[in-house]
């Protein structure tokens, strides 16, 4: 079983609209640079009727999965939010 940990992520957008995460910041203020994006794929199994994307990223030399959960159209000013999963 896993739980979602929502995090702050700084990202860039290129001219094609691709969103590339650059740093991740935990709720305690620790910030880590994302060294590389190894993979990107749609993650339609996010549940709660939402779609999203899964990025396989490298942080401090280790591969991690970082998810982007797209917001519903009810909140036009909110594009989505980022989370990581933790085993519980």
Residue, then its C-alpha position, 0 to 999 in steps of 0.5 A: x500500500x502506498x500514500x501520496x506525498x504532495x511536493x513543490x516542484x519547479x519546472x520548465x516548459x520548452x517550445x513544444x509545451x513539454x514540462x520538465x521538472x528541475x527541482x523538488x522541495x519537501x514540506x520541511x524545506x529541503x530542495x533537491x536538484x533533478x539531475x535527469x529525466x530518464x522516462x516520461x509516460x502517461x499515468x492514467x491509473x492515478x485514480x479519483x477520476x484524474x489523469x496524469x503523468x509519471x516521470x522517472x527522474x534521477x535525484x542524488x544518483x538514484x532513480x525515483x518516480x515523480x507523478x504529476x496529477x492533472x487537475x479537473x477542468x473545474x479549477x482552470x487556474x490550477x493545472x495540477x500538482x506533483x506527488x511522490x509515493x511512499x510505502x506505508 
